[in-house]
Amino acid sequence: MLVGLGPQRVDAGFLLAVAASLLASLAYALGGAYAQTRFRNKDPLSTAAGQQLGAALCLAPLAVALPPSHLPGPDVAASVAALGLVCTALGFVAFFRLVERIGATGALSVTFLVPFFGLLWGTVFLGEPIGRGTPVGLALVLAAVVAVSRRPDARGAISDGRETARTSN
């Protein structure tokens, strides 16, 4: 609804893309639940640093086995550094802080906004058109964020989860 896709040819590439998307979503959900159970009362900066170090160690053998054909220029290196430090490292510090305060479900609900911002940046920077279904899709995404962020308390009343997180610490 959000991106307004038309008829899609179902072939091996399409099925592989769907499987990869579903597997990534599952890994993200399991990672959030794991972070909530294992790192809930840990320092978010330390947790994020450990996660990034672990990822770097996993990727290091591939970097050695498949080196680039040439060194990137300063613009590329600066862009990679900015994405790695600002977007990824600080993003995960914020993520682990959210897991600690509101739980994994609330922290992961922010990912519902990724398709919308992908569309927004495509429109702003690439001149991509906004389809007729985009406002409806955005409303569905925002409704999903609200629905996931609100949960019943012990009395059955709906809350935003902040009170439960504060009293459970």
Disulfide bonds with the S-S distance in Angstrom:
none
